[in-house]
Amino acid sequence: MELIFAVTVGVMVTCSVFLMLRGHTFAVVIGLTLMSYAVNLFLFASGGLALHEPAILADGAEYSDPLPQALVLTAIVIGFAMTAFALILAIRARADLGNDQVDGRALPGDSLANKEPQGKIRQSSVSSTAKNTGGKSR
Amino acid sequence: MHLPALPVLLPFFAAILILYPWFNKRLHLQRLVAQFGLLMLVAVSMLTLFKTLADGPMGYAMGDWEAPFGIYLLADPLAAFMLVVTSVLALCTHLFACGGEDKTGRFFHPLFMFQLMGLNGAFLTADAFNLFVFFEILLIASYSLLIHGGGRERTRAAQHYVLYNLIGSAFFLIALALLYRAFGTLNIPDMASRAPTLPEESVPLAQAGGLLLMVVFGVKAALLPLHFWLPRTYSTTSVPVAALFAVMTKVGVYSLWRIHSVVFGHDSGELSDLGVVPLAWLSGLTVLAGAIGALASQTLRWLIANLIVISVGTLLMTVAMGTTQSVAAGLYYTLHSTLMSGAFFLVAGLILMQRGQAEDRFVRSRPFLYPVFTGVLFAVTAMAMIGLPPFSGFLGKVFILQAAVDSGDAIWVWPLVLISGLAALIALSRAGTTLFWRTQGSVVPEAKEKVSNVHLVASGLLVATTLVLVIGGGPLTEWSLRAAQDLHAGVTLNYLNGGQP
């Protein structure tokens, strides 16, 4: 039981680390999701693993620790919201920067990038930001 | 009685109120409600500080669930100090934002208040998992504030910041799972009381959890190999947000105080002084990296971001020293560096609004509209940041140097603090001469519309806090010593439940 659990968590973390080291934001976001699954499982195991025991208090029986379950529930909710935000941000970055690379520079031959050449990224300025968001601010 | 919960609830309700659709088209009302809430917050924080100094730490059981089952808020002088400095900083930066920056995107005011709710909660909580939750609240608010106003460079910085912090959050959860397995509790005072007598088989788990937690707080505080997100993030975001973020790195340092110097402190048995040696090395290297970055900076905001890295490194050195004096010195330095970094960003905002196309780059440009006012503010803040007398940075650095002598760490702390001061002096004099004296042509015409009186008042107020820190230096240092003593003495579960310490 412990072995299967540990191997499962380990494999998921390995895959997520591999994905997070990719250049495309989409792969990174998928990696983060996988990582949060693995972390949730790990957190779940911190109360100890028990087979065939009641989930809540019962007379005379060994019972599983309820606190990690509450912690996992909170972590799932927060992880969900954060992943959603990361996804939206990735879409926004794709629109703003013209490609799907994490550092905003398209590699040669990147099929996901815009075809026309991108201008050089400058330090953002107050005047240009005001211009950029003129349509969105109201 | 409900005082410790108020600093969390006040911004929360203010934010909810502003989110109502009726406020949507009425920006001036949003500003008014937010300003009123912030003023109340300053008052409540001050009250909490004086009450904790007079009566000792206050525990607050949320929903009246007793420890160890319930979640506790703990207002001790250290937390109260952080509340005061955060609320004062927030008041001034928000006032600055009311000068027009809040119009460049929607939901600035609610996000600002949620950010404060997260910060205050992180300062007040006495439960490690609750700390995680408040971290996430302040992070998700900061993600949105960061891209407030939009723009390509901002989106790029936000993407790095968000992805990086999400990985940090995953590490936080792993650390908490390990610590829960080892301690059987996540209540920080309870963990501290169990640490000295931890069973042998749990010690490696607790060590792994503690060190992982140090990495997580290192990410927030910008410790050396984890600090590369900071300069770009701080220098690309809008000015008032950057000024508010001056307190964000301090949350990491504060959490190290709160957890590592109590649970993994000097007399925690096998867990004593966990990770102090690597922390000392890395904090020293952080100071050096910040100094090199400051000397190499091409814009004023990038320079300030690097000065923040220096101040964080200096603070982490006080954490590594780990004595009561060093924590007290670190606390005073936190007050100073938070307020002054924030003030410096506001001054940078004034400067870049007056220079038109040149913004805050160190190039020849047109003269300022308000050269004397801006110049005086720049000079005062720069001197405070470098640590020249008579301003608060000088006092803060002297306390740190004294604490280093007392704890026997002078040999590595003194050179680092003094060298970083010299680097800041060189970088800032170069910046000042270029910005103010290498001018030609006439004043930028649109500067008059951009710089409003609100901007001048807000930045002036925040810069003036350095004088308060100097004039009130006597009582403030005494109180910070009290706060450090209270932190190291700790509280017991019994005390939290209303019993004797």
Interface residues (C-beta under 8 A of the other chain):
Chain A: M20 T25 V28 L32 M35 S36 V39 N40 F42 L43 A45 S46 G47 G48 L67 P68 L71 T74 A75 I78 G79 A81 M82 T83 F85 A86 L89 A90 R92 A93 D96 L97 V102 D103 G104 I121 R122 Q123 S124 S125 V126 S127 S128 T129 A130 N132 T133 K136 S137
Chain B: K103 T104 G105 R106 F129 V133 E136 L139 I140 Y143 I147 G149 G150 G151 R152 E153 R154 T155 R156 A158 Q159 H160 V162 L163 L166 I167 S169 A170 L173 I174 L176 A177 L178 Y180 R181 S235 T236 S238 T299 L352 M353 Q357 E359 R361 K450
